[in-house]
Amino acid sequence: MSKRAFIIVLDSMGIGYEPDADKFGDVGANTLASIRKSKYFSCPNLEQLGLFNIDGVECGIDNPCASIARLQERSMGKDTTIGHWEIAGIVSNKPLPTYPNGFPKEIIQEFEKKTGKRALCNKTYSGTEVIKDYGREQVETGNLIVYTSADSVFQIAAHEDVIPVPELYKYCEIARDMLSVGRIIARPFKGEWPYERTANRHDFSLEPPKTTMLDLLKKANFDTLSVGKIYDIFAGKSISELNRTQSNTHGMEVTLKMADRNFEGLCFINLVDFDMKYGHRNDIDGYAKAMSEFDTWLPSFLNKMRKDDILIITADHGCDPGFIQSTDHSREYVPMIITGDKIKPFNLGTRLGFCDISATVLDYFNVDQETTEGVSFLSSVV
């Protein structure tokens, strides 16, 4: 029977601020604690696996059925790109560049010259608010809304009826060639004011600067399948199959189909709605409902797992919807839950590095981790 590993990233599902959170302005952040206060939060299946038995998370049960750990980030950052790269074995000692005061005049001028479009806004902004405040002008002029956040991103928003999606993507590619930020993000919107964002978001990421778990698996002739924005985060490098998704619900549907397929290797999944739709909008109830939906879906996936399969559930950073000081990502520990027929229940405590996931997956497939970071915990859980 072929070996298969599934990694599901609950995008931004942090479980408490890290010791260096003061450097990031995130002391007090705790995504899981915030959403557990909602009347819509119900996660009995994650509870049985051991989510609430993880270090620092209260109200665990006796005898959880999976192995668990609390992972502390080693990289200097708290964004999607850095978090996923670390999960895949890269520790980033320097943060990617950010522009809290907007992009320098020379960058904007070069972008305008190359696109033939004027840049509107050029500030740190909420993605939903920016189209309320600048959307009408964008529609009237055909220019481009350019904005950023606390993350290393250059975001471009435009109405799909004014700037067709393929054209918007071309402008993003121009920006990608210009900048060293983590991601250039296309943010199309539609309809009448106050407008709504569409599912045609697309991230143009930097290629990982070092060898990743994906590179090593592909080199060893294992399948590397992606669901959601994983392909974008790794700039497509060493990913053998792309499966785009439009929502968490769609992502879970695709993941179930992947569980029915015969492949040997890794299926890497990102469920982005937690972060994009709820964390950044300080929507506690929405986040809680999304977690409850995932929990309800989980048994259907577990029932499809084969005897040699492993499932790892984790996150890439926090985005506490109850942290009223900010709508940005938060520097938090993340959960690690690993389960499968051959995985015994064990509490691994707190481990330094999301990259231990990479080391463990490579160990599972008997692939040498070469220059990737991390320490495998496989021998402790089988």
C-alpha positions in Angstrom: 0.0 0.0 0.0 1.3 3.4 -0.9 2.2 5.8 1.8 0.3 9.1 1.9 0.7 12.2 4.1 -1.8 15.0 4.4 -1.0 18.4 5.9 -4.0 20.6 6.5 -3.1 24.2 7.4 -5.9 26.0 9.2 -4.7 29.4 8.1 -4.1 31.7 11.1 -5.3 29.2 13.8 -2.9 30.4 16.5 -3.2 29.1 20.1 -1.5 31.8 22.2 1.1 34.5 21.9 4.8 33.5 21.7 7.6 34.7 24.1 8.8 37.3 21.7 5.4 38.6 20.8 6.3 42.0 22.3 8.6 42.6 19.3 5.5 42.2 17.1 3.0 44.1 19.2 1.0 40.9 19.9 1.2 40.3 23.6 -2.1 38.9 24.7 -3.2 37.5 21.3 -4.8 34.1 21.3 -6.9 33.2 18.3 -8.2 29.9 19.7 -9.1 31.4 23.1 -11.1 34.2 21.3 -13.2 32.0 19.1 -13.9 29.5 21.9 -15.9 32.3 23.6 -18.4 32.3 20.7 -21.7 30.4 21.1 -21.0 29.1 17.6 -17.8 27.3 18.5 -18.2 23.5 18.7 -15.2 21.3 18.0 -15.9 17.9 19.6 -13.8 16.0 17.0 -10.7 18.2 17.4 -11.3 17.8 21.2 -11.1 14.0 20.9 -7.9 14.3 18.9 -6.4 16.4 21.6 -6.5 20.0 20.5 -7.3 21.2 24.0 -4.6 19.1 25.6 -1.9 21.0 23.8 0.4 23.1 26.1 -1.2 26.3 27.1 -4.7 25.3 25.9 -7.1 24.6 28.8 -9.8 22.1 29.3 -8.3 19.0 27.7 -9.8 15.5 28.0 -8.5 12.3 29.4 -6.9 10.0 26.8 -7.0 12.0 23.5 -6.6 9.8 20.5 -3.9 11.7 18.5 -0.4 12.9 19.1 -0.1 16.6 19.7 2.4 19.5 20.1 2.6 23.2 20.5 5.0 24.7 17.9 6.9 27.9 18.3 8.0 29.7 15.2 11.8 30.1 14.7 11.6 32.5 11.7 11.4 36.2 12.1 7.9 36.9 10.8 4.3 36.2 11.3 3.0 36.0 7.7 1.7 33.3 5.4 4.8 32.9 3.3 7.3 32.7 6.2 5.0 30.4 8.1 4.5 27.9 5.3 8.2 28.0 4.3 9.0 27.1 7.9 6.5 24.2 7.8 8.3 23.1 4.7 11.8 23.2 6.3 13.1 26.8 5.8 13.9 29.0 8.8 14.0 32.7 7.7 16.3 34.6 9.9 15.4 38.0 8.4 11.8 39.2 7.9 10.6 39.9 4.4 10.3 43.7 3.7 7.2 45.6 4.8 6.0 49.1 4.0 3.8 50.3 6.9 3.8 53.9 5.5 3.1 52.8 1.9 5.6 52.2 -0.9 8.3 54.7 -1.7 7.6 57.2 -4.5 10.2 55.7 -6.8 8.5 52.3 -6.6 5.1 53.7 -7.3 6.4 55.8 -10.2 8.1 52.8 -11.8 5.0 50.7 -11.4 2.9 53.5 -13.0 5.3 53.8 -15.8 5.3 50.1 -16.5 1.6 49.6 -16.3 0.4 52.9 -17.7 -2.0 53.1 -14.8 -2.0 55.5 -11.9 -1.8 53.9 -8.4 -4.6 54.9 -6.0 -4.3 54.8 -2.2 -0.7 53.4 -1.5 -1.4 53.0 2.2 -1.8 50.2 4.7 -5.4 49.3 4.5 -8.1 46.7 5.1 -9.0 44.9 1.9 -12.7 45.4 2.4 -12.4 49.0 3.4 -10.1 50.0 0.6 -12.6 49.1 -2.1 -15.3 51.1 -0.2 -13.1 54.1 -0.1 -11.3 53.9 -3.5 -13.5 51.5 -5.5 -15.6 54.2 -7.1 -12.5 56.1 -8.3 -11.0 52.9 -9.6 -14.2 52.2 -11.6 -14.4 55.7 -12.9 -10.8 56.1 -13.9 -9.6 52.6 -14.7 -6.6 53.1 -12.5 -5.4 50.5 -9.9 -5.8 50.5 -6.2 -2.5 49.7 -4.6 -2.2 49.0 -0.9 -0.4 46.9 1.7 -0.7 45.6 5.3 1.5 44.6 8.2 2.6 41.7 6.0 5.1 41.7 3.2 2.6 42.3 0.5 1.9 44.6 -2.5 -1.9 44.2 -3.2 -3.6 45.4 -6.4 -7.4 45.8 -6.5 -9.6 46.5 -9.5 -13.2 45.9 -10.6 -13.5 42.9 -12.9 -15.7 44.7 -15.3 -13.1 47.5 -15.6 -9.8 45.5 -15.5 -10.4 41.9 -16.6 -8.8 39.4 -14.3 -6.1 38.2 -16.8 -5.1 41.9 -17.2 -5.0 42.4 -13.4 -2.7 39.3 -13.2 -0.4 40.9 -15.7 0.0 44.0 -13.6 0.8 41.7 -10.7 3.5 40.0 -12.7 5.0 43.4 -13.4 5.0 44.2 -9.7 6.5 40.7 -9.0 9.4 41.5 -11.2 10.0 44.8 -9.4 9.7 43.9 -5.8 11.2 41.5 -3.1 8.0 41.5 -0.9 6.7 38.1 0.0 3.6 38.3 -2.1 2.0 40.3 -4.9 -1.8 39.8 -4.5 -4.5 40.3 -7.1 -7.6 41.5 -5.3 -10.5 41.7 -7.9 -13.9 42.9 -6.9 -17.3 43.1 -8.5 -20.9 44.5 -8.3 -22.0 47.9 -7.2 -20.7 50.0 -4.4 -19.8 49.1 -1.6 -18.6 46.2 -3.9 -17.5 42.7 -2.9 -14.3 40.8 -3.5 -14.4 37.8 -5.8 -12.9 34.4 -5.6 -10.4 35.3 -8.3 -7.7 36.4 -5.8 -4.3 35.2 -6.9 -1.0 35.3 -5.0 2.3 35.8 -6.9 4.9 34.7 -4.3 8.7 34.8 -4.1 10.2 31.4 -5.0 11.5 29.8 -1.8 15.2 30.8 -1.3 16.3 27.3 -0.1 15.5 23.7 -0.5 12.1 22.7 0.9 10.4 19.4 1.9 8.5 19.6 -1.5 11.8 19.7 -3.4 13.1 16.7 -1.6 9.9 14.7 -2.0 9.7 15.5 -5.7 13.4 14.6 -6.2 12.6 11.2 -4.6 9.7 10.7 -7.1 6.9 11.2 -4.6 3.8 13.1 -5.6 3.4 16.6 -4.2 -0.2 17.6 -4.5 -1.5 21.0 -3.5 -5.0 22.2 -2.5 -5.8 25.9 -2.0 -3.1 28.6 -2.1 -0.2 26.2 -1.4 0.8 26.4 -5.1 0.9 30.2 -4.9 2.9 30.3 -1.6 5.7 28.2 -3.1 5.5 29.8 -6.5 4.7 26.4 -7.9 8.1 25.1 -7.1 8.3 21.2 -6.8 4.5 20.9 -6.8 3.3 18.2 -9.1 -0.4 19.1 -9.1 -2.4 22.3 -8.5 -6.0 22.3 -7.1 -7.3 25.8 -6.6 -10.2 26.4 -4.3 -12.7 29.2 -3.8 -13.5 28.8 -0.1 -12.9 26.5 3.0 -16.0 24.5 2.0 -14.7 24.0 -1.5 -11.2 23.2 -0.1 -12.6 20.5 2.1 -14.6 19.0 -0.8 -11.4 18.8 -2.9 -9.5 17.3 0.0 -12.1 14.5 0.4 -11.6 13.7 -3.3 -7.9 13.6 -2.8 -8.4 11.0 -0.1 -10.2 8.8 -2.6 -7.2 8.9 -5.0 -4.3 6.6 -5.4 -1.1 8.5 -5.0 2.1 8.2 -3.1 3.5 11.2 -1.4 2.2 14.5 0.2 -1.1 16.3 -0.2 -0.6 19.8 1.2 -3.8 21.8 1.9 -4.5 25.4 3.0 -7.9 26.5 4.2 -7.6 30.3 3.9 -11.1 31.6 5.0 -10.2 31.5 8.7 -7.6 34.2 8.0 -8.9 36.1 5.0 -12.6 36.3 5.9 -12.7 36.2 9.7 -9.3 36.9 11.4 -8.5 40.1 9.5 -12.1 41.3 9.9 -12.2 40.7 13.7 -15.2 38.4 13.1 -15.2 36.1 16.1 -18.4 34.4 15.4 -17.6 33.9 11.7 -14.2 32.3 12.7 -15.9 30.1 15.2 -18.5 28.9 12.7 -15.7 28.2 10.2 -13.8 26.1 12.8 -17.1 24.3 13.7 -17.6 23.5 10.0 -14.1 22.1 9.7 -14.7 20.0 12.8 -18.0 18.6 11.4 -16.2 17.7 8.2 -13.3 16.1 9.8 -14.8 12.6 10.5 -15.6 12.2 6.8 -12.0 12.6 6.0 -10.7 10.4 8.8 -13.0 7.7 7.7 -11.3 7.7 4.2 -7.8 7.4 5.6 -5.9 4.2 4.8 -3.8 2.2 7.2 -0.5 3.8 6.1 -1.8 7.4 5.9 -0.9 10.2 8.3 -2.7 13.5 8.8 -1.1 16.5 10.3 -3.3 19.5 11.2 -1.5 22.8 11.9 -1.4 26.5 11.2 1.1 29.1 9.8 0.6 32.0 12.3 -2.2 33.6 14.3 -4.8 36.2 13.4 -6.8 36.8 16.6 -10.2 38.2 15.7 -10.7 39.3 19.4 -7.4 41.2 19.4 -9.0 44.7 19.0 -5.6 46.4 18.8 -5.1 45.0 15.3 -6.6 43.3 12.3 -3.3 41.9 11.3 -1.6 38.5 11.8 -0.4 37.8 15.4 2.8 36.1 16.6 1.4 32.9 18.1 2.2 29.3 18.8 0.4 27.0 16.4 -1.1 23.5 17.1 0.3 20.3 15.6 -2.0 17.3 15.6 -0.9 14.1 14.0 -3.1 11.0 13.6 -3.4 7.8 11.6 -3.7 4.1 12.2 0.0 3.8 13.1 0.2 6.9 15.2 -0.1 6.5 19.0 -1.4 9.2 21.3 1.4 11.2 22.8 1.9 14.7 24.0 5.1 16.1 22.5 4.9 19.3 24.6 6.3 22.5 23.1 8.7 22.2 20.2 10.8 25.0 18.7 10.1 25.2 15.0 7.3 24.6 12.6 10.0 22.9 10.6 9.7 19.8 12.8 6.7 19.0 10.6 8.9 18.9 7.5 11.5 16.7 9.2 8.8 14.3 10.3 7.2 14.0 6.9 10.5 13.4 5.2 11.3 10.8 7.9 8.0 9.1 7.2 8.9 8.7 3.5 12.5 7.8 4.3 13.8 10.8 2.5 17.0 12.4 3.7 16.2 16.0 4.9 19.6 17.3 3.6 19.8 21.0 4.3 16.2 21.5 5.5 15.7 22.5 9.1 13.8 20.7 11.8 13.9 17.6 14.1 11.6 14.6 13.3 9.3 13.5 16.1 8.2 10.4 14.1 9.9 7.9 16.4 8.0 9.3 19.4 4.5 8.9 17.9 4.7 5.5 16.1 
